[in-house]
Amino acid sequence: MSGLTGEEARAAAAAWLDELAHRRRVRPLTLESYGHDLAALLSLAGAAPLDKLKHHDIRRFVAQLHGRGLSGRSLARVLSAWRGFFNWLARGHGVTQNPCLSVRAPKSKKALPSVLSTDQAYALLEREADGLLELRDRAMFELCYSSGLRLAELAGLDCNVAQDLAAGEVTVTGKREKTRTVPVGAKARAALAAWLTRRGEMAAADCPALFVSRRGTRLSMRMIQLRLDRWGRRAGLGAHVHPHMLRHSFASHMLQSSGDLRAVQEMLGHSSIGTTQVYTHLDFMHLAKVYDAAHPRAKKK
């Protein structure tokens, strides 16, 4: 293949995304990100055929995106998408080399995840639910914090998990279609039981979702984000609260209490212990604050 540009390049990108969606079952959010990344590649390449791009072209594209404000982490994801696309083009689509292979994203300072303190988590979740919608919301947020679920995992739950929830556990399907079973605490079980007794007042008869919208259909991830932000503001936390913050808070608080990094890794569903180790830094920061406040030789005069 030569001259892979314009409509042919866009068609190839669409075909790769379609294969990811239907054969490899890549999650919708990942597909959306890859779609943006490929659109950026085609825009940066302009009239240059994709099959003629070289390593220095990709480095120039990365530099341009970095200049527009993309972080090292975002650029690493972009390069991952581009590598996958060129690998696909090399398998039966005429492209002979992958120009992304030797290109690395610039390193950026690792930002520690935002977490709630235990007092903030208590303030968020102990507020009494006002009406059916808040009964649902409280059940969602208790479960998210209790078990460290990702947003997509929470939104994707169906009512067939009710028996497991009552028994104190829940099985979810996470990234790369991996399943894991995690414990569910007493507070979350009570909130879920209260919601399940009234879920039928909102849910459509044929809707399997555990958490449903006013229309009776599965509650969207975006709506869960908006509802949690509303809860945070009403609780007076003074910060934007999002579902991943509850997951981070779960991990940090579990590690502070147990010190068992492997157990936290398993409950979060991390494939690498290195991903979980970020919470050890949060734990150290917590201990450092306690030390600074309590040790007589650490206090400022």
Secondary structure as GFF3:
##gff-version 3
##sequence-region A 1 301
A	DSSP	alpha_helix	6	22	.	.	.	ID=ss1
A	DSSP	alpha_helix	28	45	.	.	.	ID=ss2
A	DSSP	three_ten_helix	50	52	.	.	.	ID=ss3
A	DSSP	alpha_helix	55	67	.	.	.	ID=ss4
A	DSSP	alpha_helix	72	90	.	.	.	ID=ss5
A	DSSP	alpha_helix	118	125	.	.	.	ID=ss6
A	DSSP	alpha_helix	132	147	.	.	.	ID=ss7
A	DSSP	alpha_helix	151	155	.	.	.	ID=ss8
A	DSSP	three_ten_helix	159	161	.	.	.	ID=ss9
A	DSSP	alpha_helix	162	166	.	.	.	ID=ss10
A	DSSP	beta_strand	169	173	.	.	.	ID=ss11
A	DSSP	three_ten_helix	175	177	.	.	.	ID=ss12
A	DSSP	beta_strand	179	183	.	.	.	ID=ss13
A	DSSP	alpha_helix	186	196	.	.	.	ID=ss14
A	DSSP	three_ten_helix	199	201	.	.	.	ID=ss15
A	DSSP	alpha_helix	221	234	.	.	.	ID=ss16
A	DSSP	alpha_helix	243	258	.	.	.	ID=ss17
A	DSSP	alpha_helix	261	268	.	.	.	ID=ss18
A	DSSP	alpha_helix	273	276	.	.	.	ID=ss19
A	DSSP	alpha_helix	278	294	.	.	.	ID=ss20
###
